Amino acid sequence: MKRLYFGLGIALVIFAIIFCGTKAVRGAEKDMKNEFFVLQKCVEKNDFESAEKLAEKAEKKWVIYEKNLSFFVNHAEVCEIGVTLSQLKPLIKARQKGDINAQIKKAQTLLLHLANIENITH
């Protein structure tokens, strides 16, 4: 009977880790999706000063998410999003709208891919 309780305890811990990981990825995806949307709107309006501040804020926010998510998902994929975000600020300073939009789309795609990998319902 002790083995049964021990096995159930292990199964419960595994379920909790999966649930927390999925919830963390979904929360990061939702939050960063909004950041990308606002950043893209600033670039479209040629408001590069606000866009630079938003890019810096998004990068700092992602560093926090990166620490939390690297426990649950492949660190290389999480790190790649951070690298993409770090490339935004110099592009905004150079006012390269096409490159900025390309980097934002790349970050969105990487984030969506990360969320789809962690989706436990498919």
N, C-alpha and C positions, 0 to 999 in steps of 0.2 A: 504494500500500500504506500510505503514511503517513496518508492520509485515512481509511482503514479503521480503523487503530489509534486515530486521533483520535476518530472517531465512536464506537468501542467505549468509549473512555475517558469520553466525555460521557454515554453511555448508562449506564455503571457509576456515575458520580457521581449521575445522576438517580435511579437505582434505590436507591442508598444513602440519599439524602435522603428518598425516599418511605418506605423501610423504617424509618429513624430516626424520622420523624414519626409513623408509625403506632404504633411501639413506645412513643414518648413519650406519645401520647394514651391508649393502652391502659393504661399504667402509672399515669398520673394518674387515669384513671377508676376503676381498681381501688382505688387508695389512698384517694381521696376518697370513694368509695362506703362504705368501712369507717368513715371519719371521720363521715360523715352518719349511719350506722347507730348508732354509739355515742352521738352527740349526741342523736339522737332518743330513744334509750332513757333517757338522763339526764333529758330533758324529761318523758317519760312517768312517771318515778319522782319527779318534782318536785324533782330535785336540780339546782337552778338555778345553784349555785355551780360545780359541776363542768361543767355545760353551758356556762357563760360562759367557763371556761378552755378547754374543747374548741373553742368557736366561735372564740376568739382564735387557738388553735393551728391550726385549719383555715384561717383567713384568712391567717395567715403562711405556711403551707404552700402555699396557692394562689398567693401572690405569686411564690414560686419557680417553680411550675409555669407561671404566666402568662408569666414571662420566657422560659422554654424553649419553650413551645407557640406563642407569638406568631410565632416564626420559621416554623412549619409550617402554621398554620391562620389563619383570619380573626381578626384582633385584636379586633374588636367582639364576637364571640361569647365569646371567652375573657374579655374585660373584663366582660361581663354577668354571668358567674358570680362574678367578684370582687365586683361591686356587690351581688349577692344575698347573698354571705357577709358583707359588711360591714354589712348590715342586721340580721343575727342578734343581735349583742351588745346593741344597745339594746332589742330585743324581749325578750331573755332577762332583762335588768335590770327591764323592766316586767312580767315574768312573764305574757306573752301567749301561752299555749300554742297556741292556734289559729293565730295569725300566725306563730309560730316553726315549727310544722309545715308551714305553707303555704310559707314561705321555703325550708325544707329540701327539700320536694318540688320546688319550682321549680328549685333548684340541681341536684338529681338529674336532673330532666328536661333541663335545659340541658346537663349533662355527658353524658348519654346521647345527646342529639341531636348533640353535638360528636363523640362517638366513632363514631356511625353515619355521619356525613358522611365521616369519615376512613377508614371501613372499605373496604379495597380488594378484598374478596372478593365484594361484591354487584354 
